[in-house]
Amino acid sequence: MQAFQDFYPENVAHCYGCGRLNADGHQIKTFWDGDETVTRFQPKPEHTAIPGFVYGGLLASLIDCHCTGTAAAAMYRAENRAMDSLPAFRFVTGSLQVSYLKPTPLGPQLEIRGRVKEIKGRKVVVEATLYAEGVATARGEVVALQMPDSFTA
Ligand SMILES: CCCCCCCCCCCC(=O)SCCNC(=O)CCNC(=O)[C@H](O)C(C)(C)COP(=O)(O)OP(=O)(O)OC[C@H]1O[C@@H](n2cnc3c(N)ncnc32)[C@H](O)[C@@H]1OP(=O)(O)O
């Protein structure tokens, strides 16, 4: 099954968090699961904050790209369009808020689950919860905006 990020056009597929063309990036993969979206990610030893626990910046990055991917997929779904149809929806982060609820253990695979809170014009608000072994350790919310032309290098 193809992930949302597998449909990103080449010119926006280099993001450190979610770009499939960024060999040094996280290359997250996000899928629908009913009305929710899900990403699974295996942190590596270099993602340490305090020994035994995952660096919060990585968790923020995972939530960020999970939510921008969800925003794009939700917009396609709202318009009843396939993700490979044109014109492509491209979303960037307007704001990212993360609450760290508990230390996140380094070792287990993490699961991020997202839900669309609001679609309004060019804006999609997505909330996400990050789990380690079924325990919610971080929660976040992203305001994602359709990418303006000024973003093109
Ligand atoms: C399949 C392909 C996928 C391809 C996907 C590619 C994946 C890349 C994803 C990577 C994620 C990133 O790291 S992206 C990189 C980090 N982000 C950035 O660098 C973004 C820099 N900022 C900007 O370019 C701009 O400020 C924008 C695009 C975010 C917003 O500018 P704008 O588009 O002119 O927004 P504007 O019309 O004023 O406002 C529209 C609505 O959004 C709200 N809004 C505007 N800015 C913000 C904000 N910062 N925080 C909260 N809300 C905001 C406004 O209140 C308004 O709400 P209302 O009044 O209508 O309710």
The ligand as a MOL file (V3000), in Angstrom:
LIG
                    3D

  0  0  0     0  0            999 V3000
M  V30 BEGIN CTAB
M  V30 COUNTS 61 63 0 0 0
M  V30 BEGIN ATOM
M  V30 1 C 0.6940 15.9400 -1.8200 0
M  V30 2 C 1.7390 17.0190 -1.6770 0
M  V30 3 C 2.1390 17.3150 -0.2540 0
M  V30 4 C 3.5470 18.0090 -0.1680 0
M  V30 5 C 3.8860 18.2880 1.2630 0
M  V30 6 C 5.3090 18.6990 1.4580 0
M  V30 7 C 5.7330 18.2880 2.8300 0
M  V30 8 C 6.4710 19.3120 3.5880 0
M  V30 9 C 5.9570 19.3800 5.0170 0
M  V30 10 C 7.0050 19.8720 5.8820 0
M  V30 11 C 6.5410 20.5960 7.0730 0
M  V30 12 C 7.4850 21.7440 7.3140 0
M  V30 13 O 8.4540 21.6420 7.9830 0
M  V30 14 S 7.1240 23.1610 6.4840 0
M  V30 15 C 8.4260 24.2720 6.9160 0
M  V30 16 C 8.0610 25.0990 8.1400 0
M  V30 17 N 6.9950 26.0750 7.8060 0
M  V30 18 C 7.2800 27.2170 7.1890 0
M  V30 19 O 8.4250 27.5480 6.8720 0
M  V30 20 C 6.0880 28.1020 6.9000 0
M  V30 21 C 6.4580 29.5770 6.7950 0
M  V30 22 N 5.2390 30.3970 6.7770 0
M  V30 23 C 4.5870 30.6630 5.6120 0
M  V30 24 O 5.0380 30.3530 4.4800 0
M  V30 25 C 3.2670 31.3660 5.7290 0
M  V30 26 O 3.2540 32.1460 6.8990 0
M  V30 27 C 2.0950 30.3560 5.7660 0
M  V30 28 C 2.0310 29.5910 4.4050 0
M  V30 29 C 2.1950 29.3370 6.9110 0
M  V30 30 C 0.7760 31.1090 5.9750 0
M  V30 31 O 0.6950 32.1970 5.1140 0
M  V30 32 P -0.6310 32.4580 4.2930 0
M  V30 33 O -0.8880 31.2840 3.4370 0
M  V30 34 O -0.4570 33.7770 3.6230 0
M  V30 35 O -1.7280 32.5170 5.4280 0
M  V30 36 P -2.9650 33.4890 5.5410 0
M  V30 37 O -3.6840 33.5390 4.2010 0
M  V30 38 O -2.5400 34.7510 6.1660 0
M  V30 39 O -3.8790 32.7190 6.5800 0
M  V30 40 C -4.7200 31.6340 6.2190 0
M  V30 41 C -5.2830 31.0350 7.5020 0
M  V30 42 O -4.2340 30.3680 8.1940 0
M  V30 43 C -4.0050 30.9560 9.4900 0
M  V30 44 N -2.5620 31.0350 9.6920 0
M  V30 45 C -1.6580 31.6260 8.9070 0
M  V30 46 N -0.4160 31.4920 9.3910 0
M  V30 47 C -0.5370 30.8020 10.5400 0
M  V30 48 C 0.3890 30.3810 11.5180 0
M  V30 49 N 1.7010 30.6270 11.3930 0
M  V30 50 N -0.0930 29.7200 12.5880 0
M  V30 51 C -1.4030 29.4600 12.7200 0
M  V30 52 N -2.3340 29.8390 11.8170 0
M  V30 53 C -1.9120 30.5160 10.7420 0
M  V30 54 C -4.6390 32.3380 9.4010 0
M  V30 55 O -5.0660 32.7860 10.6900 0
M  V30 56 C -5.8240 32.0590 8.5010 0
M  V30 57 O -6.8380 31.4210 9.2360 0
M  V30 58 P -8.3770 31.7830 9.0540 0
M  V30 59 O -8.5000 33.2500 9.3440 0
M  V30 60 O -8.6870 31.4690 7.6080 0
M  V30 61 O -9.0970 30.9070 10.0260 0
M  V30 END ATOM
M  V30 BEGIN BOND
M  V30 1 1 1 2
M  V30 2 1 2 3
M  V30 3 1 3 4
M  V30 4 1 4 5
M  V30 5 1 5 6
M  V30 6 1 6 7
M  V30 7 1 7 8
M  V30 8 1 8 9
M  V30 9 1 9 10
M  V30 10 1 10 11
M  V30 11 1 11 12
M  V30 12 2 12 13
M  V30 13 1 12 14
M  V30 14 1 14 15
M  V30 15 1 15 16
M  V30 16 1 16 17
M  V30 17 1 17 18
M  V30 18 2 18 19
M  V30 19 1 18 20
M  V30 20 1 20 21
M  V30 21 1 21 22
M  V30 22 1 22 23
M  V30 23 2 23 24
M  V30 24 1 23 25
M  V30 25 1 25 26
M  V30 26 1 25 27
M  V30 27 1 27 28
M  V30 28 1 27 29
M  V30 29 1 27 30
M  V30 30 1 30 31
M  V30 31 1 31 32
M  V30 32 2 32 33
M  V30 33 1 32 34
M  V30 34 1 32 35
M  V30 35 1 35 36
M  V30 36 2 36 37
M  V30 37 1 36 38
M  V30 38 1 36 39
M  V30 39 1 39 40
M  V30 40 1 40 41
M  V30 41 1 41 42
M  V30 42 1 41 56
M  V30 43 1 42 43
M  V30 44 1 43 44
M  V30 45 1 43 54
M  V30 46 1 44 45
M  V30 47 1 44 53
M  V30 48 2 45 46
M  V30 49 1 46 47
M  V30 50 1 47 48
M  V30 51 2 47 53
M  V30 52 1 48 49
M  V30 53 2 48 50
M  V30 54 1 50 51
M  V30 55 2 51 52
M  V30 56 1 52 53
M  V30 57 1 54 55
M  V30 58 1 54 56
M  V30 59 1 56 57
M  V30 60 1 57 58
M  V30 61 2 58 59
M  V30 62 1 58 60
M  V30 63 1 58 61
M  V30 END BOND
M  V30 END CTAB
M  END
